[in-house]
Amino acid sequence: MTGFEISCVESMIENEIRQGCNQRQVAQSYALALRSSWPTDWSKVNAMIQEKWPKGLKRIKEMAWSGRCFDK
């Protein structure tokens, strides 16, 4: 694996945060990453989320793990 492959999920979520995506949108990416076999540096992802939304990580994780982020 190259460094690009390892940082793919992290870069995607970082870009979403920079582009102004909301917590539900980030939770959708988080959920897809959870279900994939792609290697992910979860501590980095969680730190980026906490930097943007200091109290939002728990909410994002709950939406991602439950699948509620995909509900309309």
N, CA, C and O atoms as a CHARMM CRD file, in Angstrom:
* protein
*
  288
    1    1 MET  N      0.81800  -1.19500   0.00000 PROA 1      0.00000
    2    1 MET  CA     0.00000   0.00000   0.00000 PROA 1      0.00000
    3    1 MET  C      0.85600   1.25100   0.00000 PROA 1      0.00000
    4    1 MET  O      1.95100   1.27100   0.56200 PROA 1      0.00000
    5    2 THR  N      0.35700   2.26900  -0.62300 PROA 2      0.00000
    6    2 THR  CA     1.05600   3.55200  -0.61400 PROA 2      0.00000
    7    2 THR  C      0.44200   4.44400   0.45000 PROA 2      0.00000
    8    2 THR  O     -0.62400   4.13700   0.98300 PROA 2      0.00000
    9    3 GLY  N      1.09300   5.51900   0.75200 PROA 3      0.00000
   10    3 GLY  CA     0.55300   6.46500   1.71800 PROA 3      0.00000
   11    3 GLY  C     -0.78400   7.03200   1.28800 PROA 3      0.00000
   12    3 GLY  O     -1.62200   7.35100   2.13200 PROA 3      0.00000
   13    4 PHE  N     -0.99800   7.16400  -0.01700 PROA 4      0.00000
   14    4 PHE  CA    -2.26300   7.68300  -0.52500 PROA 4      0.00000
   15    4 PHE  C     -3.40900   6.76700  -0.13500 PROA 4      0.00000
   16    4 PHE  O     -4.45400   7.23500   0.31900 PROA 4      0.00000
   17    5 GLU  N     -3.22300   5.47200  -0.30800 PROA 5      0.00000
   18    5 GLU  CA    -4.28600   4.52900   0.00700 PROA 5      0.00000
   19    5 GLU  C     -4.64100   4.56700   1.48400 PROA 5      0.00000
   20    5 GLU  O     -5.81200   4.48200   1.85600 PROA 5      0.00000
   21    6 ILE  N     -3.63000   4.69300   2.31000 PROA 6      0.00000
   22    6 ILE  CA    -3.86900   4.67600   3.74300 PROA 6      0.00000
   23    6 ILE  C     -4.59800   5.93700   4.19600 PROA 6      0.00000
   24    6 ILE  O     -5.36900   5.88300   5.15400 PROA 6      0.00000
   25    7 SER  N     -4.37900   7.04400   3.54700 PROA 7      0.00000
   26    7 SER  CA    -4.99300   8.29600   3.98900 PROA 7      0.00000
   27    7 SER  C     -6.23900   8.67000   3.20100 PROA 7      0.00000
   28    7 SER  O     -6.72200   9.79600   3.32000 PROA 7      0.00000
   29    8 CYS  N     -6.75800   7.77200   2.41600 PROA 8      0.00000
   30    8 CYS  CA    -7.89400   8.09900   1.56200 PROA 8      0.00000
   31    8 CYS  C     -9.13300   8.52100   2.35600 PROA 8      0.00000
   32    8 CYS  O     -9.71700   9.56900   2.07900 PROA 8      0.00000
   33    9 VAL  N     -9.53000   7.72600   3.32600 PROA 9      0.00000
   34    9 VAL  CA   -10.71600   8.04400   4.12700 PROA 9      0.00000
   35    9 VAL  C    -10.48900   9.33500   4.90900 PROA 9      0.00000
   36    9 VAL  O    -11.36400  10.19800   4.97100 PROA 9      0.00000
   37   10 GLU  N     -9.32200   9.45200   5.49600 PROA 10     0.00000
   38   10 GLU  CA    -9.01900  10.64900   6.26900 PROA 10     0.00000
   39   10 GLU  C     -9.09100  11.90200   5.39200 PROA 10     0.00000
   40   10 GLU  O     -9.63700  12.92500   5.80700 PROA 10     0.00000
   41   11 SER  N     -8.54300  11.81800   4.18700 PROA 11     0.00000
   42   11 SER  CA    -8.57400  12.96200   3.27500 PROA 11     0.00000
   43   11 SER  C     -9.99600  13.29900   2.85100 PROA 11     0.00000
   44   11 SER  O    -10.35400  14.47200   2.74100 PROA 11     0.00000
   45   12 MET  N    -10.79800  12.28200   2.61700 PROA 12     0.00000
   46   12 MET  CA   -12.18000  12.51500   2.19800 PROA 12     0.00000
   47   12 MET  C    -12.94300  13.26400   3.29500 PROA 12     0.00000
   48   12 MET  O    -13.62900  14.24600   3.01300 PROA 12     0.00000
   49   13 ILE  N    -12.82700  12.81200   4.52300 PROA 13     0.00000
   50   13 ILE  CA   -13.55400  13.46000   5.61600 PROA 13     0.00000
   51   13 ILE  C    -12.98800  14.85000   5.88400 PROA 13     0.00000
   52   13 ILE  O    -13.74100  15.77800   6.18000 PROA 13     0.00000
   53   14 GLU  N    -11.68200  15.00200   5.78300 PROA 14     0.00000
   54   14 GLU  CA   -11.07600  16.32700   5.94800 PROA 14     0.00000
   55   14 GLU  C    -11.61400  17.28800   4.88900 PROA 14     0.00000
   56   14 GLU  O    -11.95100  18.42800   5.20500 PROA 14     0.00000
   57   15 ASN  N    -11.69700  16.84500   3.65000 PROA 15     0.00000
   58   15 ASN  CA   -12.23500  17.68500   2.57600 PROA 15     0.00000
   59   15 ASN  C    -13.69600  18.03100   2.81000 PROA 15     0.00000
   60   15 ASN  O    -14.11200  19.16100   2.55300 PROA 15     0.00000
   61   16 GLU  N    -14.47400  17.08300   3.28800 PROA 16     0.00000
   62   16 GLU  CA   -15.88500  17.36600   3.57600 PROA 16     0.00000
   63   16 GLU  C    -16.01700  18.44600   4.63300 PROA 16     0.00000
   64   16 GLU  O    -16.84000  19.35300   4.50700 PROA 16     0.00000
   65   17 ILE  N    -15.20500  18.34700   5.67400 PROA 17     0.00000
   66   17 ILE  CA   -15.24400  19.35200   6.73400 PROA 17     0.00000
   67   17 ILE  C    -14.84500  20.71500   6.17200 PROA 17     0.00000
   68   17 ILE  O    -15.51300  21.71300   6.44300 PROA 17     0.00000
   69   18 ARG  N    -13.77600  20.76500   5.40200 PROA 18     0.00000
   70   18 ARG  CA   -13.31500  22.04100   4.81500 PROA 18     0.00000
   71   18 ARG  C    -14.32800  22.63900   3.85100 PROA 18     0.00000
   72   18 ARG  O    -14.43900  23.86100   3.74400 PROA 18     0.00000
   73   19 GLN  N    -15.06400  21.79500   3.15300 PROA 19     0.00000
   74   19 GLN  CA   -16.03900  22.27300   2.17000 PROA 19     0.00000
   75   19 GLN  C    -17.36400  22.68200   2.81100 PROA 19     0.00000
   76   19 GLN  O    -18.26300  23.16100   2.12100 PROA 19     0.00000
   77   20 GLY  N    -17.49100  22.49600   4.12500 PROA 20     0.00000
   78   20 GLY  CA   -18.67900  22.95100   4.83400 PROA 20     0.00000
   79   20 GLY  C    -19.79600  21.91900   4.92800 PROA 20     0.00000
   80   20 GLY  O    -20.94800  22.27900   5.17000 PROA 20     0.00000
   81   21 CYS  N    -19.47600  20.65800   4.74200 PROA 21     0.00000
   82   21 CYS  CA   -20.50100  19.62200   4.90300 PROA 21     0.00000
   83   21 CYS  C    -20.99900  19.63300   6.34700 PROA 21     0.00000
   84   21 CYS  O    -20.27100  19.99700   7.27100 PROA 21     0.00000
   85   22 ASN  N    -22.25000  19.22800   6.51600 PROA 22     0.00000
   86   22 ASN  CA   -22.80900  19.19400   7.86300 PROA 22     0.00000
   87   22 ASN  C    -22.49200  17.85500   8.54200 PROA 22     0.00000
   88   22 ASN  O    -21.91700  16.95400   7.93200 PROA 22     0.00000
   89   23 GLN  N    -22.87300  17.75000   9.79600 PROA 23     0.00000
   90   23 GLN  CA   -22.54800  16.55100  10.56600 PROA 23     0.00000
   91   23 GLN  C    -23.17600  15.29500   9.96900 PROA 23     0.00000
   92   23 GLN  O    -22.55000  14.23500   9.98500 PROA 23     0.00000
   93   24 ARG  N    -24.37900  15.38500   9.45000 PROA 24     0.00000
   94   24 ARG  CA   -25.04300  14.23200   8.83900 PROA 24     0.00000
   95   24 ARG  C    -24.24900  13.73200   7.62600 PROA 24     0.00000
   96   24 ARG  O    -24.08100  12.52600   7.44300 PROA 24     0.00000
   97   25 GLN  N    -23.76800  14.65400   6.81200 PROA 25     0.00000
   98   25 GLN  CA   -22.98800  14.27100   5.63100 PROA 25     0.00000
   99   25 GLN  C    -21.67400  13.61200   6.02700 PROA 25     0.00000
  100   25 GLN  O    -21.27000  12.62000   5.41900 PROA 25     0.00000
  101   26 VAL  N    -21.01200  14.14800   7.02900 PROA 26     0.00000
  102   26 VAL  CA   -19.77100  13.54500   7.51100 PROA 26     0.00000
  103   26 VAL  C    -20.07000  12.17500   8.12600 PROA 26     0.00000
  104   26 VAL  O    -19.28600  11.24000   7.96300 PROA 26     0.00000
  105   27 ALA  N    -21.18600  12.05500   8.82300 PROA 27     0.00000
  106   27 ALA  CA   -21.57000  10.77100   9.41000 PROA 27     0.00000
  107   27 ALA  C    -21.81300   9.72200   8.32400 PROA 27     0.00000
  108   27 ALA  O    -21.52600   8.54300   8.53300 PROA 27     0.00000
  109   28 GLN  N    -22.33000  10.12900   7.18600 PROA 28     0.00000
  110   28 GLN  CA   -22.52600   9.18400   6.09000 PROA 28     0.00000
  111   28 GLN  C    -21.18700   8.62100   5.61100 PROA 28     0.00000
  112   28 GLN  O    -21.06000   7.41600   5.39700 PROA 28     0.00000
  113   29 SER  N    -20.20500   9.47800   5.44800 PROA 29     0.00000
  114   29 SER  CA   -18.87500   9.01500   5.04300 PROA 29     0.00000
  115   29 SER  C    -18.25200   8.15100   6.12700 PROA 29     0.00000
  116   29 SER  O    -17.60100   7.14700   5.83600 PROA 29     0.00000
  117   30 TYR  N    -18.45200   8.54300   7.36400 PROA 30     0.00000
  118   30 TYR  CA   -17.93900   7.78300   8.50600 PROA 30     0.00000
  119   30 TYR  C    -18.55400   6.38200   8.48900 PROA 30     0.00000
  120   30 TYR  O    -17.85600   5.38700   8.68100 PROA 30     0.00000
  121   31 ALA  N    -19.85600   6.31500   8.25800 PROA 31     0.00000
  122   31 ALA  CA   -20.55800   5.02500   8.22400 PROA 31     0.00000
  123   31 ALA  C    -20.04100   4.13700   7.09900 PROA 31     0.00000
  124   31 ALA  O    -19.82700   2.94100   7.29500 PROA 31     0.00000
  125   32 LEU  N    -19.84300   4.71500   5.93500 PROA 32     0.00000
  126   32 LEU  CA   -19.32100   3.93100   4.81000 PROA 32     0.00000
  127   32 LEU  C    -17.91200   3.43000   5.09900 PROA 32     0.00000
  128   32 LEU  O    -17.56100   2.30500   4.74200 PROA 32     0.00000
  129   33 ALA  N    -17.11300   4.26200   5.74200 PROA 33     0.00000
  130   33 ALA  CA   -15.75300   3.85000   6.09300 PROA 33     0.00000
  131   33 ALA  C    -15.76800   2.72300   7.12800 PROA 33     0.00000
  132   33 ALA  O    -14.94400   1.81000   7.07000 PROA 33     0.00000
  133   34 LEU  N    -16.70400   2.79000   8.07100 PROA 34     0.00000
  134   34 LEU  CA   -16.82100   1.72500   9.06800 PROA 34     0.00000
  135   34 LEU  C    -17.10400   0.37300   8.42000 PROA 34     0.00000
  136   34 LEU  O    -16.61100  -0.66200   8.86700 PROA 34     0.00000
  137   35 ARG  N    -17.90000   0.40400   7.36600 PROA 35     0.00000
  138   35 ARG  CA   -18.32000  -0.83200   6.71500 PROA 35     0.00000
  139   35 ARG  C    -17.31800  -1.33700   5.67200 PROA 35     0.00000
  140   35 ARG  O    -17.45600  -2.44400   5.15100 PROA 35     0.00000
  141   36 SER  N    -16.32800  -0.52600   5.38000 PROA 36     0.00000
  142   36 SER  CA   -15.34400  -0.92500   4.37200 PROA 36     0.00000
  143   36 SER  C    -14.16400  -1.63400   5.03000 PROA 36     0.00000
  144   36 SER  O    -13.99900  -1.61000   6.25000 PROA 36     0.00000
  145   37 SER  N    -13.37300  -2.24500   4.21300 PROA 37     0.00000
  146   37 SER  CA   -12.15700  -2.88500   4.72200 PROA 37     0.00000
  147   37 SER  C    -10.94500  -1.96700   4.52700 PROA 37     0.00000
  148   37 SER  O     -9.81000  -2.37000   4.78100 PROA 37     0.00000
  149   38 TRP  N    -11.18700  -0.75300   4.08500 PROA 38     0.00000
  150   38 TRP  CA   -10.11800   0.20700   3.83100 PROA 38     0.00000
  151   38 TRP  C     -9.46100   0.59800   5.13800 PROA 38     0.00000
  152   38 TRP  O    -10.16900   0.90400   6.09700 PROA 38     0.00000
  153   39 PRO  N     -8.13600   0.60100   5.22300 PROA 39     0.00000
  154   39 PRO  CA    -7.46900   1.00600   6.46900 PROA 39     0.00000
  155   39 PRO  C     -7.73300   2.48400   6.76300 PROA 39     0.00000
  156   39 PRO  O     -7.60400   3.33900   5.88700 PROA 39     0.00000
  157   40 THR  N     -8.09500   2.75800   7.98600 PROA 40     0.00000
  158   40 THR  CA    -8.45200   4.12500   8.37200 PROA 40     0.00000
  159   40 THR  C     -7.79600   4.47000   9.69300 PROA 40     0.00000
  160   40 THR  O     -7.81600   3.67400  10.63100 PROA 40     0.00000
  161   41 ASP  N     -7.22000   5.64700   9.76700 PROA 41     0.00000
  162   41 ASP  CA    -6.65300   6.15700  11.01000 PROA 41     0.00000
  163   41 ASP  C     -7.78300   6.86200  11.76200 PROA 41     0.00000
  164   41 ASP  O     -7.99100   8.06700  11.61700 PROA 41     0.00000
  165   42 TRP  N     -8.50700   6.08000  12.57000 PROA 42     0.00000
  166   42 TRP  CA    -9.68500   6.62100  13.24800 PROA 42     0.00000
  167   42 TRP  C     -9.34000   7.71900  14.24100 PROA 42     0.00000
  168   42 TRP  O    -10.14100   8.63100  14.44700 PROA 42     0.00000
  169   43 SER  N     -8.18000   7.65700  14.85400 PROA 43     0.00000
  170   43 SER  CA    -7.81000   8.72600  15.78400 PROA 43     0.00000
  171   43 SER  C     -7.65800  10.05100  15.03600 PROA 43     0.00000
  172   43 SER  O     -8.02100  11.10300  15.56200 PROA 43     0.00000
  173   44 LYS  N     -7.13000  10.00700  13.82500 PROA 44     0.00000
  174   44 LYS  CA    -6.99700  11.22300  13.01800 PROA 44     0.00000
  175   44 LYS  C     -8.37300  11.72800  12.58900 PROA 44     0.00000
  176   44 LYS  O     -8.65500  12.92300  12.67300 PROA 44     0.00000
  177   45 VAL  N     -9.21700  10.82300  12.13500 PROA 45     0.00000
  178   45 VAL  CA   -10.57400  11.20500  11.71300 PROA 45     0.00000
  179   45 VAL  C    -11.32200  11.82900  12.88300 PROA 45     0.00000
  180   45 VAL  O    -11.92400  12.89400  12.74400 PROA 45     0.00000
  181   46 ASN  N    -11.28400  11.16700  14.03300 PROA 46     0.00000
  182   46 ASN  CA   -12.00000  11.68300  15.20800 PROA 46     0.00000
  183   46 ASN  C    -11.45500  13.03600  15.65100 PROA 46     0.00000
  184   46 ASN  O    -12.22200  13.90500  16.06600 PROA 46     0.00000
  185   47 ALA  N    -10.15000  13.22100  15.57000 PROA 47     0.00000
  186   47 ALA  CA    -9.55000  14.50600  15.95200 PROA 47     0.00000
  187   47 ALA  C    -10.00500  15.62800  15.01600 PROA 47     0.00000
  188   47 ALA  O    -10.26800  16.74300  15.46600 PROA 47     0.00000
  189   48 MET  N    -10.09700  15.33500  13.72200 PROA 48     0.00000
  190   48 MET  CA   -10.56400  16.35000  12.77000 PROA 48     0.00000
  191   48 MET  C    -12.00700  16.74800  13.06200 PROA 48     0.00000
  192   48 MET  O    -12.36300  17.92500  13.01100 PROA 48     0.00000
  193   49 ILE  N    -12.82500  15.75200  13.36500 PROA 49     0.00000
  194   49 ILE  CA   -14.22800  16.02600  13.67300 PROA 49     0.00000
  195   49 ILE  C    -14.33000  16.85900  14.94500 PROA 49     0.00000
  196   49 ILE  O    -15.08800  17.82800  14.99200 PROA 49     0.00000
  197   50 GLN  N    -13.57600  16.49000  15.97500 PROA 50     0.00000
  198   50 GLN  CA   -13.61300  17.23300  17.23500 PROA 50     0.00000
  199   50 GLN  C    -13.09100  18.65100  17.08000 PROA 50     0.00000
  200   50 GLN  O    -13.55500  19.56200  17.76700 PROA 50     0.00000
  201   51 GLU  N    -12.13900  18.84600  16.19200 PROA 51     0.00000
  202   51 GLU  CA   -11.63300  20.20000  15.95900 PROA 51     0.00000
  203   51 GLU  C    -12.72900  21.08500  15.37000 PROA 51     0.00000
  204   51 GLU  O    -12.86100  22.25100  15.74200 PROA 51     0.00000
  205   52 LYS  N    -13.51100  20.52500  14.45300 PROA 52     0.00000
  206   52 LYS  CA   -14.59300  21.28300  13.81500 PROA 52     0.00000
  207   52 LYS  C    -15.79800  21.41900  14.74500 PROA 52     0.00000
  208   52 LYS  O    -16.35300  22.50500  14.91200 PROA 52     0.00000
  209   53 TRP  N    -16.18700  20.30400  15.34200 PROA 53     0.00000
  210   53 TRP  CA   -17.36100  20.27000  16.22300 PROA 53     0.00000
  211   53 TRP  C    -16.95600  19.66000  17.56200 PROA 53     0.00000
  212   53 TRP  O    -17.05300  18.44500  17.73500 PROA 53     0.00000
  213   54 PRO  N    -16.50300  20.47800  18.51000 PROA 54     0.00000
  214   54 PRO  CA   -16.00000  19.95200  19.78200 PROA 54     0.00000
  215   54 PRO  C    -16.95700  18.99200  20.49600 PROA 54     0.00000
  216   54 PRO  O    -16.50500  18.09100  21.20200 PROA 54     0.00000
  217   55 LYS  N    -18.25500  19.17000  20.32500 PROA 55     0.00000
  218   55 LYS  CA   -19.21800  18.28300  20.98900 PROA 55     0.00000
  219   55 LYS  C    -19.95000  17.38900  19.99100 PROA 55     0.00000
  220   55 LYS  O    -20.92900  16.73800  20.35600 PROA 55     0.00000
  221   56 GLY  N    -19.49700  17.34600  18.74500 PROA 56     0.00000
  222   56 GLY  CA   -20.22400  16.63200  17.70600 PROA 56     0.00000
  223   56 GLY  C    -19.78600  15.20600  17.43500 PROA 56     0.00000
  224   56 GLY  O    -20.50200  14.46900  16.75800 PROA 56     0.00000
  225   57 LEU  N    -18.63400  14.79200  17.94100 PROA 57     0.00000
  226   57 LEU  CA   -18.11900  13.46500  17.61200 PROA 57     0.00000
  227   57 LEU  C    -19.07900  12.36100  18.05200 PROA 57     0.00000
  228   57 LEU  O    -19.33800  11.43200  17.28800 PROA 57     0.00000
  229   58 LYS  N    -19.59800  12.45100  19.25000 PROA 58     0.00000
  230   58 LYS  CA   -20.51300  11.42000  19.74700 PROA 58     0.00000
  231   58 LYS  C    -21.74300  11.32400  18.85000 PROA 58     0.00000
  232   58 LYS  O    -22.17000  10.22200  18.50500 PROA 58     0.00000
  233   59 ARG  N    -22.31300  12.45900  18.47000 PROA 59     0.00000
  234   59 ARG  CA   -23.49500  12.49900  17.60300 PROA 59     0.00000
  235   59 ARG  C    -23.18400  11.86600  16.24600 PROA 59     0.00000
  236   59 ARG  O    -23.96500  11.06200  15.73800 PROA 59     0.00000
  237   60 ILE  N    -22.04700  12.22900  15.66500 PROA 60     0.00000
  238   60 ILE  CA   -21.66000  11.70100  14.35700 PROA 60     0.00000
  239   60 ILE  C    -21.46500  10.19200  14.43100 PROA 60     0.00000
  240   60 ILE  O    -21.91700   9.45900  13.55200 PROA 60     0.00000
  241   61 LYS  N    -20.79400   9.73200  15.47600 PROA 61     0.00000
  242   61 LYS  CA   -20.57300   8.29400  15.63600 PROA 61     0.00000
  243   61 LYS  C    -21.89900   7.54700  15.80300 PROA 61     0.00000
  244   61 LYS  O    -22.08900   6.47700  15.22400 PROA 61     0.00000
  245   62 GLU  N    -22.80700   8.10700  16.59100 PROA 62     0.00000
  246   62 GLU  CA   -24.10200   7.46200  16.80000 PROA 62     0.00000
  247   62 GLU  C    -24.88900   7.38000  15.49300 PROA 62     0.00000
  248   62 GLU  O    -25.49900   6.35400  15.19600 PROA 62     0.00000
  249   63 MET  N    -24.87300   8.46100  14.71700 PROA 63     0.00000
  250   63 MET  CA   -25.56500   8.44000  13.42000 PROA 63     0.00000
  251   63 MET  C    -24.93300   7.41300  12.49000 PROA 63     0.00000
  252   63 MET  O    -25.63700   6.68900  11.78800 PROA 63     0.00000
  253   64 ALA  N    -23.60600   7.35100  12.48700 PROA 64     0.00000
  254   64 ALA  CA   -22.89500   6.43300  11.59600 PROA 64     0.00000
  255   64 ALA  C    -23.13400   4.97700  11.98500 PROA 64     0.00000
  256   64 ALA  O    -23.46000   4.15100  11.13300 PROA 64     0.00000
  257   65 TRP  N    -22.97600   4.66600  13.25200 PROA 65     0.00000
  258   65 TRP  CA   -23.12100   3.28000  13.71100 PROA 65     0.00000
  259   65 TRP  C    -24.55500   2.78500  13.56500 PROA 65     0.00000
  260   65 TRP  O    -24.77600   1.61500  13.25200 PROA 65     0.00000
  261   66 SER  N    -25.53600   3.66500  13.79000 PROA 66     0.00000
  262   66 SER  CA   -26.94100   3.25000  13.71700 PROA 66     0.00000
  263   66 SER  C    -27.48500   3.26300  12.29500 PROA 66     0.00000
  264   66 SER  O    -28.47800   2.59900  11.99900 PROA 66     0.00000
  265   67 GLY  N    -26.83500   4.01700  11.42000 PROA 67     0.00000
  266   67 GLY  CA   -27.34100   4.16300  10.05200 PROA 67     0.00000
  267   67 GLY  C    -28.35900   5.29200   9.91000 PROA 67     0.00000
  268   67 GLY  O    -28.87200   5.53000   8.81700 PROA 67     0.00000
  269   68 ARG  N    -28.65700   5.99300  11.02000 PROA 68     0.00000
  270   68 ARG  CA   -29.62600   7.09800  10.96800 PROA 68     0.00000
  271   68 ARG  C    -29.18600   8.21500  10.02200 PROA 68     0.00000
  272   68 ARG  O    -30.01400   8.99600   9.55200 PROA 68     0.00000
  273   69 CYS  N    -27.90400   8.28900   9.74800 PROA 69     0.00000
  274   69 CYS  CA   -27.40200   9.34900   8.86500 PROA 69     0.00000
  275   69 CYS  C    -27.96200   9.19100   7.44000 PROA 69     0.00000
  276   69 CYS  O    -27.93500  10.13700   6.65300 PROA 69     0.00000
  277   70 PHE  N    -28.46200   8.00800   7.11800 PROA 70     0.00000
  278   70 PHE  CA   -29.00600   7.76600   5.77700 PROA 70     0.00000
  279   70 PHE  C    -30.52200   7.94100   5.72700 PROA 70     0.00000
  280   70 PHE  O    -31.11400   7.92100   4.64800 PROA 70     0.00000
  281   71 ASP  N    -31.15700   8.11300   6.89800 PROA 71     0.00000
  282   71 ASP  CA   -32.61300   8.30700   6.94400 PROA 71     0.00000
  283   71 ASP  C    -32.96400   9.67900   6.40300 PROA 71     0.00000
  284   71 ASP  O    -32.20600  10.63700   6.55400 PROA 71     0.00000
  285   72 LYS  N    -34.11100   9.75900   5.77800 PROA 72     0.00000
  286   72 LYS  CA   -34.57600  11.06500   5.26400 PROA 72     0.00000
  287   72 LYS  C    -35.44200  11.74800   6.25600 PROA 72     0.00000
  288   72 LYS  O    -35.92200  12.85200   6.00000 PROA 72     0.00000
